[in-house]
Each structure stands twice: as C-alpha cells, then as structure tokens.
C-alpha cells in the first residue's frame, strides 16, 4: 500500500492532483492511527487560522465604527449601525451556499479560494478609510463584501467534519469553531493596536474623542491610522492562501466529494453560488433599510425580510443548472429531517447569540456608558460625552475572547457526558445572565453617571459569552450523534447559516431599543428565547423517551 501513497499519506485518485484523497475512512481505527490522524490534523491547523481571518474581516466593522465616531466621520450613529447590519446579514446569507460547497468543489479548493477572497474587502476598507469624505455607500459596499468572511464558517465546519471520526468530532469542531472565532478577539485586539502607528503608510487622522486599546486609553488629539484596520489582514491572508493550496486536501471518497471539477471550474462554481447569496442579501437589505441610508424606506419588519432572504436563497441555488443543481438535490435532503430545524433553533441560541453580541458589544459599551444620560427640560438626553466612561476598545475584546476560548472545552465535556445535557445547563445560565445584563443596562441608560453600573454589566455579559461558547461546543456533539456522516457536514453548515443571522439581528434589535431608550428590552427578549430553547432541547434530546436521548 505504501508504494501507492502520495505525499499526504493516502491513496490518490488516478489523474488527480497530489493533494486529492480517494480513500477516507476515519472510523477505521487502524487507518486513523496510521494515516488519517496526521492528515486530518494538518487540514485542521490550516483551517483554523483561515477561519480566524474570516471572522476578523466579517466583524471588524464593530471596531471600525467606534473609531469612526471617535474621529468625527460625518455619519450618524444609526448610519454606522447599518454597516454592522449589512455585514451581518450578508455573511449569514453567504453561509447558505457555503453549506453545500464541499461535496461539489472539494475542501482544499473551497478553503483556498474563500480565504483568498477576503483580500478584496480588506484592501478596499484600507483605501476607503483614508478619506473622511468617502461616501456612506462605499462603506456599505465594503461591509457587504465583508460577508465573505461570515460565509466561510459553514464550508470550513462542513469540511473538517469529514476528516475526523465521530468520537473526535466534538473536540475537532470545537477547536475549529472556537479558535476560528478567536478572529473576533484577535481583530478587537490587533485593529486598535495597529491603528496607533504607521504600519502601512498613509496619513494619520486626529482623534476628536478619547479612544483606546487593550493596554489603556488614548486621549483626544492623538494621531490614529484607522486605515490599518483593513490592511493588517493581508499579513495573514497571503500566506494562508498559499498554505491552503499546498497543505490541504480534497477528499474524493464517495460520501464526500466524488466528482470535483478542475480548480478553475470549482472557483467559477463557488463564485456563482456566492453571487446568489449576494443578490438575495442585497435585496433583503434594500427592503429593510431606510431611504436615507440607501434602502427602499418600505419599513418591512426584519423578521419578514430574513424569511424572504433565506427562502429565496435556497430556492435560487436549487435552480442553478448542471452538476451543481444535481448535487444540491442530494444535500437538500437534510431539509426533510425535522432535527435539521430543531438544531437550527438550538444552534441559533448559542452561536447566534455569540456572534450577535460580539458584533454589537463595542458600540453598545460606547453608546450606553460613553455618554451621560441627562434630563434636560423634562426630556432624557444621551448626547453628552461621559469623561469617566470606559473605553469600548479596552474591554470589548474580552467577551468574544472568553466565548471562543471556552468553546473547545464545551466540545470536550460533551464528548464525555453528552451534548444535550451541557447545552441545557448553558441555556439556564444564559437566561439568568441575560436578565442581569438587562437590569444594569436599564439603570445605566437612565443615569448621569452610567459608569457606576459598568462592572456588574460587564461581568454578567462575560458570563453570557462563556455560556454561549460552551453551549456552542456542545451542539457540535449533538449534531454528530443525530445525523449520519454524509448529512452531518451540510447540517453543520446550514445551522451555522441560520444562527449567523444573529450577527445581523442582535445589533439591529439593540440599535432599535437604544434609539427607543429601552436597551434592556432587547436582552429580556433574548432571555425569553433562551427559555423556549430549554424546553425544545429537553423535549428532543433529554427525554429518555425521545428519539435521540443524548444526555
């Protein structure tokens, strides 16, 4: 057998590139120990930093918009909130086609190409931020393109799922998701730091308000290089694209990707499916946004818009002619399984909360604690800067850091005691911490000295982040137990796509409630949803008489 092995240690397909694998059975222990483990581990450790950069580029608008406020860019707070909403909705929508990339196009082809695509919004953002007169629509377009990074999670998780045996999937997927999610924290640390010096040339701008990094505040009047927020990611994306192409593998086994086209054909197919996601997301955003921020002004409720976007994306993808449409026929069978929909709800509770809070945490700290809330002529005002307010850029990174760091632990514990039990405990913690955050939000947004409520608000939010991380890790284990090996990958991608709308929905709800001067209502609503998920998880996976009792 050794004479026929390629440099990856596995049998190649005749006529295929050396990175292609024709035989893959990680459930065979002798194969796993002799060959599979090393190949799977190599693919995992290239996948993780690639996914990390995807999260960073997708969600860096949460930090960039805070600094745009500090620099006096000529946009209203509500206009800046639209950038996070655009990136959030687009990234989530692109996860729908990305959920189905691996079977028709191959893991190596997909990870290489989707990682390389991140360079487009990174370079564009760096250029646009060098001029405060750049119009809003340009930033909105770049936020739309940042959705590339959001979509990458679905294909990355689907790909890694195929490399590992079931007993290892909880930890492997937890590492890929958890360390990949470190892109949020890494971005929230690196972007403020790189904005303090001329790493990539260009002229600095002068801070009008106090800013900060994780190591301290930066006073007004200081120079900042905000355009580095885009350019810095090229330092990682270029070598990662190379590593993805030369170090990863396409699995051509029948249950994974048996009929992969040429690389050019794969890239064209990926681009076509992504274009469908961009079109439906753009249409949804146009329906949703006010006319003054380049929307239709129709005021259609966001929940209806999300349904329109999801249904139209799934429908249009199925209408793609040729081999892609035929491949989707097979993968769309996951929609006939009720557990696809059950896990979509539970996964939304965990990952959807994590990604939504990560996207909105910096600007929420800035708006709630960075301003004094004063009664003027009988009217509560929220426009006076708070000199004692905490710096959002000093603290915001800690929540996503904890949520991502602890996620592999959730997968590991679930491999030992069962995914559904861990999910249930986390759900209860999420209800309590969300209600606590709501309480201190309410107090802070009615106070001339909101900083006095920051510590309990912050600690409860960190608890909420930790619960989302552990719970997210546990859902991977449940999916691995409920679905067969062919369906588990697409289900992971699909559920992550639905959950990723949290990156759009949570900032949108928080923005609306902050504008209505009742930010606590948003957290109370989320707590109610978590309570519903407690019942759903118990009914399907913790009842001993349930179809998949998974304690």
N, C-alpha and C positions, 0 to 999 in steps of 0.2 A: 504493500500500500504506500509506503514512504516514497517509492520512486515516482508515484503519480501525483504527489502533493505539490502544491505551489508554495510560494513564499509565505502564504498565510497559514500553511499547515493543514489545508483542507483540499479535497478534490475539486479542481476547477472544471467548469463546463467547457467542452471542446469548442475551440474557436472563440471563447470569451476572453475578456481581459483577465490578467493575473489576479486582480482583486475580486473576481467573482467566485462564489462558492456554490457548488451544485448539490452537495450532500450536507445536511444540517439537522442533527437530532440531539439537542442538549439534554433530553430526558434519558438518553442512553448514558449511564454513568461512566462507562469506560471511554466513550467518545468525549464526554465532557471533561474528564480529567486529563486525557491525553492530548486533546486538540481544542475542544470548544471553549474551555475556560480562558485560555490565553487570547484567543481571537475575540471573544465577547468582551473581555476586559479592555483590550486595546480600542475597540469600537466605542465602548462606554466612555473612556477617558478622552477621546476626541470629541464625542458628542456633548459632554458636559460643558466645556468652555465655549463651544459653538452656540449652545442653547443659552448660556450665560450672556453672551453678547446680544443675542436676540431679545432677551428680556430688557437689557440695558437700553437698546435703541428704541424699543417699543415704548418704554415708560419714562424716558428721560425728560419728557415734557412736564412731568410733575415738579422737577427741579428747575428746569429752564424757565418755566412761567413765574416761579417765585423770584428768580433773579431778574427777569424782565420787569417785574413790579419794582424791584429794588433799584433798577437802572432808569426807571421812568419811561419805558417804552409806551407809545401813545395808544394803549389799548385799555379798555375797561376790564375789571376783574371777571365779569361774566364772559367777555370775549376770550380771555385767556383760558377759562374753564372749558371752552369749546375745543381747544387743542387736545386736552386730555380725553375728552369725549370722542373726538374724531379718531384718535389713535386707538382708543379702547374698543370702539365698535368695529373698526376696520380689522384690527388684529384678531378679534374674536371671530369675525366672519371668515377671515382667511384660514382659520383653523378647520373650517368645514371641508374645503377641498383638500387641505393638508392632511386631514384624517385618512384620506384614501390614496396618498401618493406612493406609499412603499410598494404595494403589490404591482402597479403598472410600471414603475420607473426605477425601483431599486434604491436601497438605503444610502449607498455611497453617492449616487447621482443626486439624490434629493438633498442630503445634508450639505454636500459641497455647494450646490447651486443656490440653495436658500440662504446659506451663510454668506456667499459672495454678494447676493442681492442687498444685504444690509449696508453695503458701502454706499449705495445710492442715497438713501436718506441721511446717512452720516455726513457725507461730503456736502450735500445740499443744505443741511442745517448749519454746518460750519460757515458756509458762504452767506446765507441769509442773515445770520445773527451779527454779522459785521456792520450792519447798517440799520439804525433805528427807524429809518423811513421805509423799510421793507413792508409792503402791504400785508394785511391780515391773510388774504387768500393764499399767499405764498407759504406762510407758516401752516395754514390749513392743509395745503397740498403735501407739505413735508410730513405733517402729522399723519396724513392718510398713508404715505409711503412707509412711515414707521411701522405700520401694521404688518409689514414683512416679518418683523421680529416676533409679534404676537402669534402669527400663524405657525412659526417654526416649532412650537412646543408639541403640537399634535403629531407632526411627522416624526419628530425626534423620539417621543414616547412610544409611538407605534413601532418604530424601527428597533429600539432597544428591547422591547418586549419579546421580539422574535429570537434574540440572541441567548436568552437565559432560561433555564428550567423553571418550572412553576415554583419550586421551593426557594428559589433565589430571586424571584421577580419582585417581591415586596421591597427588599433591600436595594436591588439594582434600579428599579424605577424610582424608589425614594431618593437614591443618590442622584440620578439623572435630573429629576424634578427639583429636589431640594438644592443641590449645588448649582443647577442651572438657574433656579430662582435667585441665587446669590447675585445674579445680574442686576436685580433691583438694588440690593445693598451696595454692590460694587459701584454701580452708577451713582448712587447717592453719596458715596464717599469720594470717588475719583473726580466726578464733574466739578463739585465746589473747589477741590484742591487744584485741579488743572486750570480753573478759571482765575487763579491768583497769579499766574506768571505766563510769559510769552512763549509757550512751548511750540507753537506753530506759526509764529509771526503774527502780523496783523496789528491794528491799532487798538489800544485799550479804551474802555469806557469808564466813566466816573460814577460810582455808587451815589445815589441820592438818599438811600435809606440804609440802615445797618444790615449787613449780610453776615455770613459765617461759614465755617467748615466744621468738621467734627472736632477740631482742636481749639475752637474759640470763635468769638465774634470778630467781624471785620467792620471797622467804623465807616460811616458815610464819608465820602470824599476820597476813598481809596480807588485805585485802578483795578479793573477786572477785565478778563479776556473771555467773555461769555461764549465766543465762537468756538473755543476749545471743547465745549460740550459735545460738539459733533465730531470734530477732527480726531479726538483722542481714541475713538474706537477703531480707527484704521490700524493702530499699533497692534491690535489683536486680530482683526478680521483678515488681514492679508495672510499672515502665517497660518491661521486656522483654515482658510480656504485651501491652502497648499496641503496641510495635514489631512484634511478631509478627503482630498482626491487621492493622495498616495497612501494613506494609512487605514481607510475604512473599506468595507466590503459590501457588495451586493449579494444577497442570498438568493440563488436561483432555484432553491428547493420548491417543490410543487405547492406547499402550503404558504409560501411567502411571495416570491417574485419569479415565477417560472418563465415569463416572456418579456424580458426587458429590451427596449429598443436601443439603438445607438445612443451615446451620450447627447448628441445634438438633438436627436428625436425626443429623448427624455426631457431635456431642458425646454424644448418647444411645448411639450405636453404639460409640463409643470406651469409654464408661463400662461398657457391658455386657461388652465383651471384657476390659477390665481386671478386672471383677468375677470373671470365670472364673479369671484368674490369682491373684487374692487368695484365692479359695476353695481352689484346689489347693495354694497355698503354705502357707496356714494349716493345712490338713490334714496336709501333709508335716511342718511344724514340730511339730504336736501328736504325730505318730508318733515324732518324733525326740527331743524334749526330755524331760528327767527330770520326774517328777511334781512335785517341789518348786519347779520354775520353770514351772508351769502346762502341762506336757506330759503325755503319756499314761504315761510311765515304761516303755513297752514295750521300749525299748532297741534299736529296729530300726537296723541299720547305715546310716550316712548315704548310702553308695553306692546301696543299695536304695531309700531314700527319694527320692533325686534321680531315679532312673529312674521311680518311681511318679509324681512330680510332673510331670516332662516329658511322659510318655506321656499322663497324664490331661488335662493342659492342652491338648495337641494334639488329643486325641480330643473333648473337650468343645467346643472352639472350632469344630470341624467340624460339631457338632450344632446350632449356632445357626441358626435358621430364616431364610428370606428371602434378601435380596440378599447379606448378609454371608457366609452359608454358600456361596452360589454363587461369590462372589469368591474365597473361600479354596480352592475346588476347583481353580481355575486356579493359584493361587500355591503350593498344596501339591505341584505337580508338581516342585518343587525336590527333594523327598524321593526322587524316582525317579533322581536323578543322584548317582552314587557320590561325585563330587567335593564335593558338599554335606557329606558326612560326613567326607571327608578334610580339607577345610578347617576343619571344626569342631574337629578334633583339633589342627591346627596353630595355629589362632587361639586355642584354649584355652592352648596353651603360651605364647603371647606376651601377649595381653591378659588372659587368666585369671590369669597369674602377676602381671602388673602390678597388677590391681585387688585381688587377694587379698593381696599384700604391702602395698599401700597401706592396706588396711583393718586389717591386723594389726601393722604396723610400730610405731606409737606404743606400744601396750600391750606388745608384745614387748620393746622397749627398757626400758620401765618395770619389767617383771617380771624380766627377765634381769639388767639392770645396775643397777636401782634398789634392789635388796636384796642383802644379804650372804648367801652360801651357806655356812653353818657346820655343822660336825659337832658335835652335842650328844648325849652318851651313845651314841655309835656310830650316830646317825641324822642324815642330812643335812637341815638345816632351811633354809627360804627366806623367813623372815618378818621378819628384822631389816633395817630401813631402812638403806641404804648412804649415808652422808653425802657420799661422794665420787662418787656415781653421776651420770651425765649426765642432764640434763632431757630427757625424751622430747619435750616440746613445743618445745624448741630445735632438735632435729635431725630429727624425723620428717618434716618437710615437704620435706627436700632430695631424698629418694629419688623420690617422685612428681613433684617439680619436674623432675628430670633426665629421667625416663621420658617425661613429657609434652612437655617442651621439644624433645627429640630426635626425637620421632615424625615430624613433617613431614619431617625430614632423611631418615628411612628411606624415606618415600614418594618423595621426590625422587631419591634414589640409585637406588631400584628402577625408577623411570621411565627411568633412564639405562642400567643394567646388567642389570636383570631381578630380579623379586621373589624367586624361589626361591633364587637364589644368596645374596642378602642374608639371607634367613631362615636359610639353612644356617650361615652364619658366626655369626650371633647365637645359634643353638642351641648351637653348640660353646662359645661364651663363657658361656652360661647354665649349662651342665653344670659347667664349671670354677669359676665364681664361687659356685654353689650349694654345691658341696662345700667350698669355702673357708669360706663362712659357717657351714656345719655344724661344721667343725673348731673355729672360735673360739667358737661357741655352746657346744659341749661343754666347752671349757676354762673359759669364764666361769661356767657354771652349776654348777661344782664348786669355785669359788674364793671365798674370803672377801673378795677384792679384785677383783671382776669388771671394774672399770673399766679395768684394765691391758690388757684384750683388746678394748676398745671400738673403738679406731681401726682396726685391721685388719678387724674385723667390719663396721664402718660403711662403709669404703671398698669392700670386696667387695660389700656389699649395694647400694651406689650403682652399681657395675659391673653387677650383676644387673638393676637398674632400667633402666639405659641400654640393655642388650641387649633387654629386653622392649619398650622403646619403639621402637627401630629395627626390630626384628623385626615389631612390630605394623604399622608403616607399610608394610613390605614385603608383608605378607599382603594388604593392600588391592589392591596392584598385581596379585598373582596372581589374586585373585578377578575383577578386571576383565578379565583375559586369558582366564580359563577359562569364564566364563558370559556369555550374551547380555545385552543391556541390560534386558530385562524381568525376567530371573531374578536379575541381579546385586544389585539392591536388596534383595529378600527374603532372598537368601543372606547378604548382609552382616548383615541384622537377625538371622537365625537363628543364624549362627555366633557373633555377639556375645552372643546369649542364652545359648548353651551355655557360652561362655567366661566369662560373668559369674558363673556359679556358683563361680568361683574366689573371689569376694568372700565366699562362704559357706564353701567347702570349706577354703581355706587357713587362715583364722582358727580354724576348728573343729579341723583337724589340729594346728596349732601349740598351741592351747589344751590339747588332749588330751595331746600329748607333753610340754608344760611341766608338766602335772599329774603325768605319769609320770616327771618329772625327766630326760627324754631329748629335749630340743628339737631336737637335731641330727638325730634320726631323720627328722623331717619334711622337712628340707632334703635329706637323702640320697634320700628317696623322690621328691621333686620332680626331683632330678638324673637319676634313673633314667627318669622320664617324658620328660624332655628328650632323653635318649639315644634313646628309642624314636621320638620325633618327628624326629630327624635322619635315621633310616632311612626313615620314611614320606615326608618331604619329598623325599629323594633319589629314591626309587622312582617317585613320581608326577610330579615336576616337574623333576628334574635329570638323569635318564637320557635320553640322546639318543634312545633308542627308546621313550620314554614318550609317552603320548597328548598331553600338553601340556608339551613341553620348554620351559622358561621360565627360561633361565639369567639 
